[in-house]
Amino acid sequence: MNALWVIVSASFVLLLSVASIPLLNNNGNYLTYLLNWRSSSFLSEGADLLVTNGTIYTSDEALPFADSMAIGNGRILRVGNYSSIKELATSWTKELNLDGKIVVPGFIDSHVHFIPGGLLMALVDLRGVNTKDLFVDKIRKAVANVKHGSWLLGGGWNDDIWGGDLPMASWIDSITPHNPVWLTRMDGHMGLANTLALTLAGISRNNDNPNGGAIVRDDEGEPTGLLIDSAMKLVLHHIPEATVDERREALKRASNHALKRGVTTVVDFGRYFPGASPEQSWEDFSDVYKWADLSGNMMTRVCLFFPMETWSRLVDLMSKSGRVLSQWIYLGGVKAFADGSLGSNSALFHEPYADDPNNYGLQVVDQDGLYNMTLSSDKFGLQVSIHAIGDKANDLILDMYASLPSEKQFRDRRYRIEHAQHLAPGTVARFGEQSVIASVQPDHLLDDADSATKKIGSERAERGSYLFKSLLTNNAQLAFGSDWPVCNFWISSVYVSFSTLFLVNYCYVVCFVAVPFQVADINPLKSIRTSMKRMPPGWEKAWIPSECLCLEDALKAYTISAAHACFLDKYVGSLSPGKYADFVVLSTNSWEDFATGVNVDVEATYVGGSKAYSIKPEDQK
């Protein structure tokens, strides 16, 4: 009996070996075959597109690099060398010859405020304008794209640049007869209104100056259009909230901007900040995102997070619709705030601020209330994400996550901390031990390098700031993002003063008050270079060079790790068979140049195998 069993077993092994010979002879690409067997269900229809002759970085550890891939029905069918994918070609298959260029998975921005970003793009940027004529010309061009009756908003002007003459409403009245205009000076303490805006605000020669402010007047006592400090509120209170149509247009602008930068998926935390109405995120979901999905106007994939105080509403929605609403819209989870920001001295630290010895920062929510909301959200399966910047805020949130009841059966929670900028000794290891995702924004360190040294001292700053490499070394997952369009320098007092206005005013006021600090922008390639070099403007050496990342670690943080961080790794994040064919063609064919931080641009962005952006105008759809 034993002998018979040996003979049968040997025969089976022999037959299996013979059957495997064709696979082994396929240019030795047996591994590619095994990696691509999952795509067999798609193969009957053949490939719509073959992407060939390139360096394809997949973000898939099983096959990190390839030179070709086949795409069908918006998804990746096969990845490998050309000989392994050409058999999927049909009479209708198109071929994209990369001519040696590098391809990477579509970038995932793990932290944006997408519609505010689109609204901000509609503002007139007057920074650097150095003549009256250029000032007027900027307004003329901008108003041409604004509907009659809509407000034209902008700012950043600096009269010192053009010689000191303050602007007046008369400069722009003749070109803005149908649109009220409000333009803030670079320091945020003065703004220019055109005559139509003054009229709507009821400002005339008969108005007294408000306490703490002034209405600038000419020699005859007529308002010139300039309002100083508290007088600005006379106009600001008349600027309406963004309409549904304006927010829909903002989504289109934001999407096109993201695609230009190679971003194919965003995690959107909405128009929600401390003091803002939690309803705004839900209004954008129903009025903008659902409309865009039904009307075919979605261009990027979005994963939506909602204010934590509305957790039960999200539970109800998920119970009816599930988490995946379409190929474009995914329901993420809930977000809350633990503290403020470094720039406003409101990030919460264990030790006081060096420039404000009696101040440890601000805990912006009641800890018991936050725990109860987190407990309820987690109990019903929602992903939880909490903003924490200071070292004490991060420890409080890690403590809270660790204290939540565990279940008998393991559940993949993927708790997140947004920003995780400053960490106390020993905290880094806890991210890996507790499997908490660090959702971080590399470009914020470009401003914070100087700011942190001033506010918490060089020793504390260099010991615990932006510890990307240490987090990875301690088995934490990094997810990279931009925080677009929030400024790195958050001035709480300004935000509180104008929190009742629509959110684009928040972005607008803060961004121009915060000069010379810059607006965070969607730009993964720049952020990747930042994480690799950590070189703030004007510096000659890296800030905390031991925390510099290599290219592949940075790419993963913008692709597969970012997808994992929002439960989208089944759909996007790597160029793997069965996933959506979202990829970016870069301007270089040298991986060595890319890895050493040489500037590289996006040449084309593909979403679902279709070209969504090209640097060449003739290639645009």
C-alpha positions as CSV (number, residue, x, y, z in Angstrom):
1,M,0.0,0.0,0.0
2,N,2.8,2.4,0.9
3,A,4.6,1.6,-2.3
4,L,1.5,2.3,-4.3
5,W,1.0,5.6,-2.6
6,V,4.6,6.6,-3.4
7,I,4.1,5.7,-7.1
8,V,0.8,7.8,-7.3
9,S,2.4,10.7,-5.6
10,A,5.4,10.7,-7.8
11,S,3.2,10.5,-10.9
12,F,1.2,13.5,-9.8
13,V,4.4,15.5,-9.2
14,L,5.7,14.5,-12.7
15,L,2.5,15.6,-14.4
16,L,2.5,18.9,-12.5
17,S,6.1,19.5,-13.5
18,V,5.4,18.8,-17.2
19,A,2.3,21.1,-17.1
20,S,4.5,23.9,-15.6
21,I,7.1,23.8,-18.4
22,P,5.3,26.4,-20.6
23,L,5.2,28.7,-17.7
24,L,8.8,28.3,-16.8
25,N,9.8,28.9,-20.5
26,N,7.8,32.2,-20.6
27,N,11.1,34.1,-20.4
28,G,11.5,32.8,-16.9
29,N,8.6,35.0,-15.9
30,Y,6.9,32.4,-13.7
31,L,6.6,34.9,-10.8
32,T,4.7,37.3,-13.1
33,Y,2.3,34.5,-14.1
34,L,1.6,33.7,-10.5
35,L,1.1,37.4,-9.6
36,N,-1.3,37.9,-12.5
37,W,-3.5,34.7,-12.3
38,R,-6.1,36.8,-10.5
39,S,-6.7,38.8,-13.6
40,S,-8.0,35.7,-15.5
41,S,-11.6,36.7,-15.0
42,F,-11.0,39.9,-17.0
43,L,-9.0,38.3,-19.8
44,S,-11.9,37.1,-22.0
45,E,-12.4,40.7,-23.2
46,G,-8.7,41.5,-23.9
47,A,-6.8,44.7,-23.1
48,D,-8.0,48.1,-24.0
49,L,-4.5,49.6,-23.4
50,L,-1.0,48.2,-23.2
51,V,1.5,50.4,-21.4
52,T,5.0,49.4,-22.6
53,N,8.7,50.3,-22.7
54,G,9.0,52.0,-19.4
55,T,10.1,51.7,-15.8
56,I,6.9,50.9,-13.9
57,Y,7.1,51.2,-10.1
58,T,4.2,49.2,-8.8
59,S,4.2,49.8,-5.0
60,D,3.5,46.0,-4.9
61,E,6.2,44.2,-2.9
62,A,5.6,41.0,-4.8
63,L,6.7,42.6,-8.1
64,P,8.1,46.1,-7.4
65,F,9.2,46.9,-11.0
66,A,8.0,46.0,-14.5
67,D,8.3,47.4,-18.0
68,S,4.8,46.8,-19.2
69,M,1.2,46.4,-18.1
70,A,-2.1,45.6,-19.6
71,I,-5.3,47.5,-18.8
72,G,-8.9,46.5,-19.5
73,N,-12.3,47.9,-18.4
74,G,-10.5,50.5,-16.2
75,R,-8.5,47.9,-14.3
76,I,-5.1,46.4,-14.4
77,L,-5.1,43.0,-16.1
78,R,-1.4,42.0,-16.0
79,V,1.9,43.5,-15.0
80,G,5.3,42.2,-16.1
81,N,7.5,42.3,-19.2
82,Y,6.2,42.9,-22.7
83,S,6.3,39.3,-23.8
84,S,4.0,38.4,-20.9
85,I,1.3,41.0,-21.6
86,K,1.3,41.2,-25.5
87,E,-1.0,38.2,-25.7
88,L,-3.8,40.3,-24.2
89,A,-3.7,42.6,-27.3
90,T,-6.7,42.6,-29.6
91,S,-7.6,44.5,-32.8
92,W,-8.9,47.4,-30.7
93,T,-6.1,47.5,-28.2
94,K,-4.1,50.8,-28.0
95,E,-0.5,51.0,-27.0
96,L,1.2,53.7,-24.9
97,N,4.9,53.6,-25.5
98,L,6.6,55.2,-22.6
99,D,9.9,55.7,-24.3
100,G,11.7,54.7,-21.1
101,K,9.7,57.1,-18.8
102,I,8.9,56.2,-15.2
103,V,5.4,55.3,-14.2
104,V,4.2,55.3,-10.6
105,P,0.7,54.5,-9.1
106,G,-1.7,57.4,-8.9
107,F,-0.9,59.5,-5.8
108,I,-3.2,59.5,-2.8
109,D,-3.4,62.7,-0.8
110,S,-4.2,61.5,2.6
111,H,-5.4,64.9,4.0
112,V,-7.1,67.6,2.1
113,H,-10.0,70.0,2.4
114,F,-11.0,69.6,-1.2
115,I,-13.9,72.0,-1.8
116,P,-12.3,74.8,0.3
117,G,-9.2,74.3,-1.9
118,G,-11.3,74.8,-5.0
119,L,-13.0,77.8,-3.6
120,L,-9.6,79.3,-2.7
121,M,-8.5,78.9,-6.3
122,A,-11.2,81.3,-7.4
123,L,-9.7,84.1,-5.3
124,V,-7.5,86.7,-6.9
125,D,-3.9,86.4,-5.7
126,L,-2.3,89.9,-5.6
127,R,0.9,88.9,-3.9
128,G,3.9,90.4,-5.7
129,V,1.9,92.9,-7.8
130,N,4.3,95.9,-8.2
131,T,2.3,98.5,-10.2
132,K,-1.1,100.0,-10.2
133,D,-1.6,98.9,-13.8
134,L,-0.8,95.3,-12.9
135,F,-3.2,95.5,-9.9
136,V,-6.0,96.7,-12.1
137,D,-5.2,94.2,-14.9
138,K,-5.4,91.3,-12.4
139,I,-8.9,92.4,-11.3
140,R,-10.0,92.9,-15.0
141,K,-9.0,89.4,-15.9
142,A,-10.5,87.8,-12.8
143,V,-13.9,89.5,-13.0
144,A,-14.2,88.3,-16.6
145,N,-14.7,84.8,-15.2
146,V,-17.2,85.8,-12.5
147,K,-20.9,85.8,-13.0
148,H,-22.7,89.2,-12.6
149,G,-23.7,89.7,-9.0
150,S,-21.2,87.4,-7.6
151,W,-18.5,88.6,-5.2
152,L,-14.9,88.8,-6.4
153,L,-12.6,88.0,-3.5
154,G,-8.8,88.1,-3.2
155,G,-5.9,89.7,-1.5
156,G,-2.2,89.8,-0.7
157,W,-1.5,93.2,-2.2
158,N,1.3,95.3,-0.7
159,D,1.3,99.0,-1.6
160,D,4.9,99.3,-0.4
161,I,5.9,97.3,-3.5
162,W,4.6,99.9,-6.0
163,G,5.7,103.0,-4.1
164,G,3.2,103.4,-1.3
165,D,0.1,104.9,-2.9
166,L,-2.9,103.1,-1.3
167,P,-5.4,101.6,-3.8
168,M,-8.9,103.1,-4.1
169,A,-12.3,101.9,-5.2
170,S,-11.9,104.3,-8.2
171,W,-9.1,102.2,-9.5
172,I,-11.4,99.3,-10.2
173,D,-15.0,100.6,-10.2
174,S,-15.2,101.0,-14.0
175,I,-14.2,97.4,-14.6
176,T,-16.4,95.9,-11.8
177,P,-19.8,97.6,-12.2
178,H,-21.7,94.3,-11.7
179,N,-19.6,92.6,-9.0
180,P,-18.9,93.6,-5.4
181,V,-15.2,93.3,-4.7
182,W,-13.2,92.7,-1.5
183,L,-9.4,92.6,-1.6
184,T,-7.4,92.3,1.6
185,R,-3.9,93.7,2.1
186,M,-1.0,91.2,2.8
187,D,-1.1,91.8,6.6
188,G,-4.8,91.3,6.9
189,H,-5.3,94.6,8.7
190,M,-6.7,96.5,5.7
191,G,-8.9,95.8,2.7
192,L,-10.2,97.4,-0.4
193,A,-13.9,97.4,-1.4
194,N,-15.2,98.7,-4.7
195,T,-18.1,101.1,-4.6
196,L,-20.7,98.4,-5.2
197,A,-19.5,96.5,-2.2
198,L,-19.5,99.7,-0.1
199,T,-23.1,100.3,-1.2
200,L,-24.2,96.8,-0.3
201,A,-22.6,97.2,3.2
202,G,-24.3,100.5,3.7
203,I,-21.0,102.4,4.0
204,S,-21.1,106.1,3.1
205,R,-19.8,109.4,4.3
206,N,-22.4,109.3,7.1
207,N,-20.9,106.3,8.8
208,D,-18.8,106.8,12.0
209,N,-15.6,104.8,12.4
210,P,-16.3,101.7,14.4
211,N,-14.4,101.0,17.6
212,G,-11.0,99.5,16.7
213,G,-11.2,100.4,13.1
214,A,-11.4,103.1,10.5
215,I,-13.1,104.0,7.2
216,V,-10.5,105.7,5.1
217,R,-11.9,108.9,3.4
218,D,-10.8,111.4,0.8
219,D,-10.5,115.2,1.3
220,E,-14.2,115.6,0.9
221,G,-15.1,112.9,3.4
222,E,-16.1,110.2,0.9
223,P,-15.0,106.7,1.6
224,T,-12.1,105.7,-0.7
225,G,-12.9,102.0,-0.4
226,L,-10.3,101.2,2.2
227,L,-11.3,99.7,5.5
228,I,-8.9,99.2,8.4
229,D,-9.1,96.5,11.1
230,S,-12.6,96.2,12.7
231,A,-14.1,98.3,9.9
232,M,-13.5,95.4,7.6
233,K,-16.3,93.5,9.3
234,L,-18.8,96.0,7.8
235,V,-18.1,94.4,4.4
236,L,-17.2,90.9,5.5
237,H,-20.6,90.3,7.1
238,H,-22.2,90.8,3.7
239,I,-20.2,88.3,1.8
240,P,-22.6,85.3,1.3
241,E,-21.8,81.7,1.9
242,A,-20.6,79.9,-1.2
243,T,-23.6,78.7,-3.3
244,V,-24.2,75.2,-4.4
245,D,-23.1,76.0,-7.9
246,E,-19.9,77.7,-6.6
247,R,-19.1,74.7,-4.6
248,R,-19.7,72.4,-7.5
249,E,-17.4,74.5,-9.6
250,A,-14.9,74.4,-6.8
251,L,-14.9,70.6,-6.9
252,K,-14.1,70.7,-10.7
253,R,-11.2,73.2,-10.1
254,A,-9.8,71.1,-7.2
255,S,-10.1,67.9,-9.2
256,N,-8.3,69.4,-12.3
257,H,-5.6,70.8,-10.0
258,A,-5.1,67.4,-8.3
259,L,-4.9,65.6,-11.6
260,K,-2.2,68.0,-12.8
261,R,-0.1,67.0,-9.8
262,G,-0.7,63.3,-10.3
263,V,-3.2,62.9,-7.5
264,T,-6.0,60.4,-8.4
265,T,-7.5,59.9,-5.0
266,V,-8.0,62.2,-2.0
267,V,-9.0,61.8,1.6
268,D,-11.3,64.8,2.1
269,F,-11.9,66.1,5.6
270,G,-14.2,68.7,4.3
271,R,-15.1,72.2,5.4
272,Y,-14.8,71.3,9.1
273,F,-12.6,73.1,11.6
274,P,-13.1,74.0,15.3
275,G,-16.0,76.4,15.5
276,A,-17.3,75.6,12.0
277,S,-20.7,74.0,11.6
278,P,-20.6,70.2,11.2
279,E,-23.4,70.5,8.7
280,Q,-21.0,71.8,6.0
281,S,-19.4,68.5,5.3
282,W,-22.8,66.8,5.0
283,E,-24.0,69.6,2.7
284,D,-21.0,69.1,0.4
285,F,-21.7,65.4,0.4
286,S,-25.3,65.7,-0.7
287,D,-25.1,68.9,-2.8
288,V,-21.7,68.4,-4.5
289,Y,-20.3,64.9,-4.3
290,K,-23.6,63.0,-4.9
291,W,-24.5,65.4,-7.7
292,A,-21.1,65.0,-9.3
293,D,-21.3,61.2,-9.1
294,L,-24.8,61.0,-10.7
295,S,-24.0,63.6,-13.4
296,G,-20.7,62.1,-14.5
297,N,-18.6,65.0,-13.1
298,M,-16.3,63.1,-10.8
299,M,-12.7,63.1,-11.9
300,T,-10.8,61.9,-8.9
301,R,-11.7,59.3,-6.3
302,V,-12.6,60.6,-2.9
303,C,-12.7,59.1,0.6
304,L,-14.9,61.2,2.8
305,F,-14.5,61.9,6.6
306,F,-17.2,63.6,8.6
307,P,-17.2,65.5,11.9
308,M,-17.2,63.0,14.8
309,E,-20.2,64.6,16.5
310,T,-22.2,63.3,13.6
311,W,-21.1,59.7,13.9
312,S,-24.6,58.3,14.2
313,R,-25.6,59.9,10.9
314,L,-22.7,58.2,9.2
315,V,-23.6,54.9,10.7
316,D,-27.1,55.2,9.4
317,L,-25.8,56.1,5.9
318,M,-23.4,53.2,5.9
319,S,-26.0,50.7,7.0
320,K,-28.2,51.7,4.0
321,S,-25.6,52.2,1.3
322,G,-22.4,50.4,2.4
323,R,-19.0,52.0,2.4
324,V,-18.5,52.0,-1.4
325,L,-21.0,54.3,-3.0
326,S,-19.4,54.1,-6.5
327,Q,-16.0,53.7,-8.0
328,W,-15.5,57.4,-7.2
329,I,-16.9,57.9,-3.7
330,Y,-16.0,56.0,-0.5
331,L,-17.2,56.7,3.0
332,G,-14.2,56.9,5.3
333,G,-14.9,57.6,8.9
334,V,-15.0,60.4,11.4
335,K,-12.6,63.1,12.6
336,A,-12.1,65.2,15.7
337,F,-9.6,67.6,17.1
338,A,-7.4,67.2,20.1
339,D,-5.4,70.5,20.0
340,G,-4.6,73.5,17.8
341,S,-1.4,74.3,15.9
342,L,2.2,75.3,16.6
343,G,2.0,78.6,14.7
344,S,-0.8,79.8,17.0
345,N,0.8,78.5,20.2
346,S,-2.3,76.3,20.6
347,A,-0.7,72.8,19.9
348,L,-0.7,71.0,23.3
349,F,2.7,70.2,24.8
350,H,4.0,68.5,28.0
351,E,6.3,71.5,28.5
352,P,5.5,75.2,28.0
353,Y,6.3,77.2,24.9
354,A,9.7,78.8,24.9
355,D,8.3,82.1,23.7
356,D,5.3,81.9,26.0
357,P,6.4,80.3,29.3
358,N,2.9,80.2,30.9
359,N,1.3,78.5,27.9
360,Y,1.3,74.7,27.3
361,G,-1.2,74.9,24.4
362,L,-4.9,74.2,24.1
363,Q,-6.9,71.0,24.4
364,V,-9.8,72.0,22.1
365,V,-12.3,69.3,23.2
366,D,-13.4,67.8,26.5
367,Q,-11.5,64.5,26.9
368,D,-14.4,62.6,28.3
369,G,-16.7,63.8,25.5
370,L,-14.0,62.9,22.9
371,Y,-13.7,59.4,24.5
372,N,-17.4,58.8,24.4
373,M,-17.7,59.8,20.8
374,T,-14.7,57.7,19.8
375,L,-16.1,54.7,21.7
376,S,-19.4,55.0,19.9
377,S,-17.8,55.5,16.5
378,D,-15.5,52.6,17.0
379,K,-18.3,50.3,18.3
380,F,-20.2,50.7,15.1
381,G,-17.2,50.1,12.9
382,L,-16.3,53.6,11.9
383,Q,-12.6,54.5,11.2
384,V,-11.5,57.2,13.7
385,S,-9.1,60.0,12.9
386,I,-8.0,62.7,15.3
387,H,-6.0,65.8,14.8
388,A,-3.0,66.0,17.2
389,I,0.1,68.2,16.7
390,G,1.7,68.8,20.1
391,D,3.5,65.9,21.9
392,K,1.0,65.9,24.8
393,A,-2.0,65.8,22.4
394,N,-0.5,62.8,20.6
395,D,0.1,61.0,23.9
396,L,-3.5,61.7,25.0
397,I,-4.9,60.3,21.8
398,L,-2.7,57.2,21.9
399,D,-3.7,56.6,25.5
400,M,-7.3,56.9,24.5
401,Y,-7.0,54.5,21.6
402,A,-5.3,52.0,23.9
403,S,-8.0,52.3,26.5
404,L,-10.9,51.5,24.1
405,P,-12.3,48.0,24.8
406,S,-10.9,45.2,22.7
407,E,-13.0,42.5,21.1
408,K,-12.6,38.8,21.3
409,Q,-12.1,38.6,17.6
410,F,-9.6,40.9,16.0
411,R,-11.0,43.8,14.0
412,D,-8.9,45.9,11.7
413,R,-9.5,49.4,13.1
414,R,-6.7,51.4,11.5
415,Y,-6.9,54.3,13.9
416,R,-5.4,57.5,12.6
417,I,-3.6,60.5,14.0
418,E,-3.6,63.5,11.7
419,H,-0.3,65.5,11.6
420,A,1.6,63.8,14.5
421,Q,4.1,66.6,14.1
422,H,5.8,66.7,17.5
423,L,6.3,63.6,19.6
424,A,7.7,63.0,23.1
425,P,10.5,60.5,23.7
426,G,9.1,57.0,23.6
427,T,5.9,58.0,21.7
428,V,7.3,56.9,18.3
429,A,7.3,53.3,19.3
430,R,3.7,53.4,20.4
431,F,2.5,54.1,16.8
432,G,3.9,50.8,15.7
433,E,2.9,48.9,18.8
434,Q,-0.7,50.1,18.6
435,S,-0.9,50.0,14.8
436,V,-1.9,53.6,14.7
437,I,-1.4,55.3,11.4
438,A,0.5,58.6,11.3
439,S,-1.1,60.8,8.6
440,V,1.6,63.4,8.1
441,Q,2.3,66.3,5.7
442,P,6.0,66.7,4.8
443,D,5.8,70.2,3.3
444,H,4.6,71.6,6.7
445,L,8.2,71.1,8.0
446,L,9.5,73.7,5.5
447,D,7.9,76.4,7.6
448,D,7.9,74.7,11.0
449,A,11.7,74.3,11.0
450,D,12.2,77.9,11.9
451,S,8.9,78.3,13.8
452,A,9.5,75.2,16.0
453,T,13.0,76.4,17.0
454,K,11.5,79.7,18.2
455,K,8.4,78.3,19.9
456,I,9.6,75.2,21.7
457,G,13.4,75.6,21.5
458,S,16.0,73.9,19.3
459,E,16.6,70.9,21.5
460,R,12.9,69.9,21.8
461,A,12.3,70.7,18.2
462,E,15.2,68.5,16.9
463,R,14.4,65.7,19.3
464,G,10.7,65.2,18.4
465,S,9.6,67.0,15.2
466,Y,8.4,65.3,12.0
467,L,10.0,61.9,12.9
468,F,9.2,60.1,9.6
469,K,12.2,57.7,9.5
470,S,11.8,56.8,13.2
471,L,8.1,56.0,12.8
472,L,8.9,53.7,9.9
473,T,11.8,52.1,11.8
474,N,9.3,51.4,14.6
475,N,6.9,49.7,12.3
476,A,4.4,52.5,12.0
477,Q,2.5,53.2,8.8
478,L,3.0,56.6,7.2
479,A,0.4,58.2,5.0
480,F,1.5,61.3,3.2
481,G,-0.8,64.3,2.4
482,S,-0.8,68.0,1.9
483,D,-3.5,69.5,4.2
484,W,-4.4,71.6,1.1
485,P,-5.4,74.5,1.3
486,V,-4.8,75.2,5.0
487,C,-1.9,77.5,5.8
488,N,0.9,76.2,8.0
489,F,0.6,79.2,10.3
490,W,-2.9,78.9,11.9
491,I,-3.9,82.1,13.6
492,S,-6.7,81.1,15.9
493,S,-7.8,84.6,16.8
494,V,-8.4,85.4,13.1
495,Y,-10.4,82.2,12.7
496,V,-12.6,82.8,15.7
497,S,-13.3,86.4,14.6
498,F,-14.6,85.2,11.2
499,S,-15.8,81.7,12.0
500,T,-19.4,82.7,11.2
501,L,-18.5,83.5,7.6
502,F,-18.3,80.8,4.9
503,L,-15.2,78.8,5.0
504,V,-13.5,80.2,2.0
505,N,-13.2,83.4,3.9
506,Y,-11.3,81.5,6.6
507,C,-8.9,80.2,4.0
508,Y,-8.6,83.6,2.4
509,V,-8.1,85.6,5.6
510,V,-5.6,83.2,7.2
511,C,-3.6,82.7,4.0
512,F,-3.0,86.4,3.4
513,V,-2.6,87.3,7.1
514,A,0.0,84.6,7.3
515,V,2.4,86.0,4.8
516,P,5.3,85.1,4.5
517,F,3.9,81.6,5.4
518,Q,2.5,79.8,2.4
519,V,-0.7,78.0,1.6
520,A,-0.3,74.2,1.7
521,D,-0.6,72.9,-1.9
522,I,-1.3,69.5,-3.5
523,N,2.1,68.5,-4.9
524,P,3.2,65.0,-4.0
525,L,6.4,65.2,-6.0
526,K,7.5,68.2,-4.0
527,S,6.4,66.6,-0.8
528,I,8.4,63.5,-1.7
529,R,11.5,65.6,-2.2
530,T,10.9,67.4,1.1
531,S,10.7,64.1,3.0
532,M,14.0,63.0,1.3
533,K,15.9,66.3,1.7
534,R,14.2,68.1,4.6
535,M,15.7,71.4,3.4
536,P,13.7,74.5,4.5
537,P,14.0,77.6,2.4
538,G,17.2,79.5,3.1
539,W,18.8,76.6,4.9
540,E,22.1,75.0,3.8
541,K,21.6,71.7,5.5
542,A,18.8,69.3,6.3
543,W,16.7,69.8,9.4
544,I,17.1,66.6,11.4
545,P,18.9,64.7,8.6
546,S,18.5,61.4,10.4
547,E,14.8,61.5,9.6
548,C,15.3,61.8,5.8
549,L,13.5,59.1,3.8
550,C,14.6,57.2,0.7
551,L,12.5,57.5,-2.4
552,E,10.7,54.1,-2.1
553,D,9.6,54.8,1.4
554,A,8.3,58.2,0.4
555,L,6.5,56.7,-2.7
556,K,4.8,54.1,-0.5
557,A,3.6,56.8,1.9
558,Y,1.8,58.4,-1.1
559,T,0.5,55.2,-2.6
560,I,0.0,51.8,-1.0
561,S,0.4,52.9,2.6
562,A,-1.9,55.9,1.9
563,A,-4.5,53.4,0.5
564,H,-4.1,51.1,3.5
565,A,-4.6,54.1,5.8
566,C,-8.2,54.7,4.4
567,F,-9.2,51.1,3.7
568,L,-8.8,51.5,-0.1
569,D,-5.9,49.2,-0.6
570,K,-8.2,46.7,-2.3
571,Y,-8.9,49.2,-5.0
572,V,-6.0,51.6,-5.5
573,G,-2.5,52.3,-4.1
574,S,-0.5,49.9,-6.3
575,L,-0.3,48.8,-9.9
576,S,-1.5,45.3,-9.2
577,P,-3.9,43.0,-11.2
578,G,-7.5,43.7,-10.4
579,K,-7.0,47.3,-9.1
580,Y,-8.1,50.4,-10.8
581,A,-5.6,51.5,-13.5
582,D,-4.7,54.9,-11.9
583,F,-1.1,55.8,-12.8
584,V,1.2,58.8,-13.4
585,V,3.7,59.2,-16.2
586,L,6.7,61.2,-15.0
587,S,9.1,63.4,-17.0
588,T,12.2,61.4,-16.4
589,N,13.5,58.0,-17.5
590,S,16.2,57.9,-14.9
591,W,15.3,56.2,-11.6
592,E,18.7,57.3,-10.2
593,D,17.9,60.9,-10.8
594,F,14.5,60.4,-9.3
595,A,16.0,58.7,-6.2
596,T,18.5,61.5,-5.6
597,G,15.8,64.2,-5.5
598,V,16.3,65.7,-9.0
599,N,13.2,67.8,-9.9
600,V,10.7,65.6,-11.8
601,D,7.3,66.7,-13.2
602,V,4.0,65.0,-14.0
603,E,3.6,64.5,-17.8
604,A,0.3,62.6,-17.7
605,T,-2.2,61.3,-15.2
606,Y,-4.5,58.3,-16.0
607,V,-7.6,57.4,-14.0
608,G,-9.2,54.0,-14.7
609,G,-6.9,53.6,-17.7
610,S,-8.1,56.9,-19.3
611,K,-6.0,60.0,-19.7
612,A,-7.3,62.6,-17.3
613,Y,-4.4,65.1,-17.6
614,S,-1.5,65.7,-20.0
615,I,1.2,68.3,-20.0
616,K,0.8,68.4,-23.8
617,P,-2.3,70.4,-24.7
618,E,-2.9,68.3,-27.9
619,D,-3.2,65.2,-25.7
620,Q,-6.0,66.5,-23.6
621,K,-9.4,65.0,-24.0
